[in-house]
Each structure stands twice: as structure tokens, then as C-alpha cells.
Amino acid sequence: MASASPIKSKPTSFPGRRGRDPGSPKGSGTSLRRLFLAGQGLNSSFAIFQDATGKARDRVIALGIGVGSGYLFETDFKKEVFSDLTGERGTLMGCIQGIFAAQYQTLRNNGHSPSEAFNETVEELTQSLMPLVAENGMDWMYANCSTTAQRGALDWWKKFRDATQPVFDELYASVAAGKEAQRSIDLNSQADYREKLNKELEELRNSEMWQAGAAVRQLRPGK
């Protein structure tokens, strides 16, 4: 299912003899392929819009199992699109890049080196902490970290929640109004969209933070 499709108030109808029962792995195609080859997989959502054969549920669950999903959760077309677009712009990519950039700049403004700023902002999170959060949950991480990290995290997480909640509410409203999907369609339909996109990606790639990241990755053990 293409999650960037705009949602209209009037539902789309399909010929009665055709089923519409998409499954959507929750992750990138690169990760899906790597995990599949390793005998693992990503969790998936599924939605049944039109069950023409009476076998839609069995078919879509089998598809999810076939691509390696550990579990599948049911949703509908509208919720899948709204949650997907919110996640991409939020904690999965947009928000986390913004948070990375803000903390990195604060450290740099206060005299920390690019290497130190990157390690304390990105490297420790991705290489050490998030794998443990994935295995055990953030509650476990809070209970099993140093006392300084524990106290600081407990004192500050609600402040960050309260600071970002209005931004997430604004984001969801924009998604629900169809603005985010329409913007993607409009920009990606322009003849020079690839040229403009490459400029945006180049700016990100050439930022000091991600140039520091490229250097740090080359110094990881085993490289």
C-alpha cells in the first residue's frame, strides 16, 4: 500500500470482484531485506478494505508471515496513512534529525569538538543505547543506566514531551487535512524535483554533524 496517498472524505470504491487487503511492513525496504535474509523480519500492519473472496484476512496474514513479520496488527487505510506520515515526519526521521541538530549545535556552541558532540548526540544513542531499548524497553534502560543518566532522564523527559507536544499536534493536523500528502505529490511531480531534492540532501550530508558522523563510522571497531 502506498502510504503517501491523500485521504479524501469520500471513500474510494473498487470493483466488487476485487479485494483490497494490503500489508505494510513497519520499516525501510533495506531493513526488511536484510532481516529477511538473516531469517528475521519486521512487524507489519494490515487492513482489509474489501474482502471479495472471503479469504482476505488469511491471505494478508500469510503475506506478513512470508516476509518475516513477528506479529501483525490490524488497522484501516486511513489510520495507516495518518500514522505512517506522522511517524516519518516525527520521531522516525524528521523530529529525531531536528533533535540531533539542536543538541549537536548546543555542544559545539559551548566549545565541544565535532567528534565529542557527535558521539554524545548520535553515536552513543545508535550504537549502545537504542539496541538495548529495542531488546528491553526504555523503562528497562532507565532502571539499568548510571545514576547520573537515570536522574537526568527522569527529570528532563517530561520537559521535552511538553515542549514538543504542540509540534506533534500541528503535524498530525497537517497530515489529517491532507496537506502533507499533497505537498509530497506536488513537489515530487515537478520536472526538476530530483535536482531540488539532491540540493536538500547535499546540505544535510555536508553538514558538520554528519561529516563528523562519516569520520566516526570509519573509526568503529571492525572497520
Secondary structure by P-SEA (a helix, b strand, c coil): cccccccccbbbbccccbbbbbbbccccaaaaaaaaaacccccbbbbbccccccaaaaaaaaaaaaacccbbbbbcaaaaaaaaaaaaaccccaaaaaaaaaaaaaaaaacccaaaaaaacccccccccaaaaaaccaaaaaacccaaaaaaaaacaaaaaaaaaaaaaaaaaaaaaaaaaaaaaaaaaccaaaaaaaaaaaaaaacaaaaaaaaaaaacccc
